[in-house]
Amino acid sequence: MIYDIEYETLPREALEAIQLRRLQNTLERAYATVPFYRKKFTEVGVKPGDIKSLKDLRLLPFTTKQDLRDNYPFGMFAVPMEMVVRIHASSGTTGQPTVVGYTARDINTWATLMARSLAAGGATRGDIIHNAFGYGLFTGGLGVHYGAEKLGASVIPVSGGNTKRQITIMKDFGPTIITATPSYVLHLAEIASELGVDFRDLKFKYGIFGAEPWSENMREEIERKLHLKAVDIYGLSEVIGPGVSIECHEAQRGMHIAEDHFIPEIINPDTGEPLPYGETGELIFTSITKEAFPVLRYRTRDITAITPEPCICGRTLVRMKKVSGRTDDMLIIRGVNVFPSQIESVLMETEGVEPHYQLQVDRVDNLDKLTVMVEVGEHLFSDTVRPLQEIEKKITKNIKETIGVSAQVKLVEPKTIQRSEGKAVRVIDNRKL
Ligand SMILES: [Zn+2]
């Protein structure tokens, strides 16, 4: 089912006319109300009025995650706080997370985009949606929730965790759609099988998964274990949250971007030059309908390609491929964004610790497991074990507090971690995605 039949099937020319009008409005507003944007425009000598066609978008400067951090918490808001009805923040980042705001109209836009997304993923009014995305500052849970209500489906706000209770609800309430991170749903499947629950006896038809990268192999595994059709959903809080793009269940090949709300570009991440359709590069978004938190040429750091090929579902919106990597060193662990530098700063603040460390990420029982190996001074090994245990405990606690994810900390003797002649190998990611 196509939820927003008019906007999801617009001829290219009509879509581009809408995009240009909305872009020009957004630029005028951002320039007038956000000092950061006015300064950036002035630096490159551009005024909103100079943008006369969609091609002129490339005249505008990029916006980066660092820009959002520099304006923490509300410096990028384009409306007075009286108009802001919701605030979300990126999870798991230290010091200055990125904070985003929504007006009532933004919430309605987002709910509409999520209603569209759920419908593209197979949901209809009569469905019961088991929403296992986390509720909170993270946009996943509430994003799905509002979209499900807008669509008219019944949503179960089960959130993440408490897996056994989730399985009871799945048996008793008979949900037909499940939304979660792909790694969590596989974990759920494993616990269900331990409890003797067979997914063939449950009512699931479709699953909508996202918030972390996942492969085609993982899709096959999920579909086989859960006996449902699995689609990919993409979004990031800086742009709006989930619902920026969605795979249709008919094709299951690439995610349709909501181009009537976000203009996508693919650039060469080294030169900033825009790349044509089909070429792989960094994904950039410009929001063209958001009120509280417009983003202009926002660098997502996600690597993908875009295709305008027609789709069997009838939507005319371009599709982006599954995200294949990042241009920075960010890791996504259990759906949480983690930068190795955050862990490094925790380690470096700990007395007795040497500046040699390595992070290892594994997937055990379908859940991500982070191990932090760090060298400590030789003298600590010659003493009793107590000081070592204390350091270990302290680091474990500080990492959890800083990144929001638990890590197993292993203290090792000096020169245990292999030295590199070039760039240090700080991260070993053993997850097969
Ligand atoms: Zn499609």
Boltz pocket constraint, residues with backbone or C-beta under 6 A from the ligand:
constraints:
  - pocket:
      binder: B
      contacts: [[A, 247], [A, 248], [A, 250], [A, 251], [A, 254], [A, 256], [A, 311], [A, 312], [A, 313], [A, 314], [A, 315]]
      max_distance: 6.0
